[in-house]
Amino acid sequence: FLSRTNDLGDVPLEEDFIFADHVADALKSYKDSYGHKTTSDANDQVMELVRNILDLEATSRVLQILPDTFDDVEKVIENGSARYSLPESIRSLEWLETNGHCVDNMKVGPSTIPA
């Protein structure tokens, strides 16, 4: 993915999800310790501060993963940052039956379909 950044953009990598999970854990610790003592606006300012600190080229992929709001940190903790960043990555059986395609007969090699 790193060699195709111009085509794909900054695609989060495994270490970015691990880092985002650690940031979410730290935010949850803050919320558990102080969240009940602060206002919603103050919590949003904490989230904005964290996002501003991470707004560096080295951590730009992590910013794509983290929630925009402090309230959504719980969702990251519950499901992990990978699942949070791709909420529709698991589909119901009904959805798969309607929209899915069988790939049992796919083979490795050049396409035989004319370009």
N, C-alpha and C positions, 0 to 999 in steps of 0.2 A: 504494500500500500504506500509506503513511504516514497518509492520511486515513481508513483503515479499521482502525487499530490496535485499536480496541475490539472489532471483529468477528474480526480475524485474529490478533491478538497482534503481537509485534515480528517481522515477517518480515524476514530478512536481505536487504540490498540489495547491489548490485554492489560498492560501496565497502567494505562489511563483509567480503565475501569477500577483497577485495584486502588489507585490513588483517589479516585472519586469516592469509592466506598469508605476510605479512611477519612476524607473530608466530611462525608455525611455522618460518620460515627462521631467525629469531633463536634459537629453542629448539634447532633442529638444530645451529647453530653452537656453542651452549653444549655440547650433547651430544657433538659431535665433538671439542671442546677439553677438556672436563672430565668428560664422562659416564663415561668408563672409569675415572676416579679416584674416583668417588663410588658410594654405595650406591643401590639401588633406592629406598629410603625417602627419601634425600636428593633424588633426581630427582623423586619425587612431591611433595616439599615445594616444589621449584622450580616445578612445574606449578601447585600450589595458590597459591603467591605470585603468579604471573602472572595466574591467574584472579581472585584477590582485587584486584589492581591494576586489572584491567579491569572489575570489578564496579561500574560506574557506569552511570547511565541512558544516557549518550552512547554507551557501548560494549556495552550489554546484548545487542544482536543479534550482536555478534562472539562473545560467550560461548556462544551457541547453536551456533556453528560449530566452535569449538575442541574438541579431544578432552578427555576428562576425565583421561586418564592420559598421562604422559610418553612411555610406550612407543608410543602411537598417533600421536605427532607424525610418525613416519616415513611413516605412511599418508597424512597430510595432504600431506607433501612430495611423495610419489610421484604422488598423484592430484589434488592441489589441494583447497582447502577446500570448494569447491562440490560436487565429486563425493563427498568424504568425508561431507559433511552429508546427502547423499541417496544412500546406498549402493545403493538399488534403482532408481535413475533410468535405468539401462540394463538392458534385459531381453533374454533370449535369443530367437532366432527361434521356438523351440518355445513359449516362454511367450506370445509375441505371437500365434502361430497359435491357441493355446488360449484366451487371455483378451482379445485385442485386438478392437477394433470398427472397421469401415470408416467413415471420416468424409468420403468423397468427395462425398457429396450434401448436405453441410451448406450452408446459405445464411445470409447475414447478414440479420437482421430479427427482428421479434417472433415468438415461438413461436406456432404454430398449434394446439398442444396445449392443451385447456381446463384451467384451473387448478383 
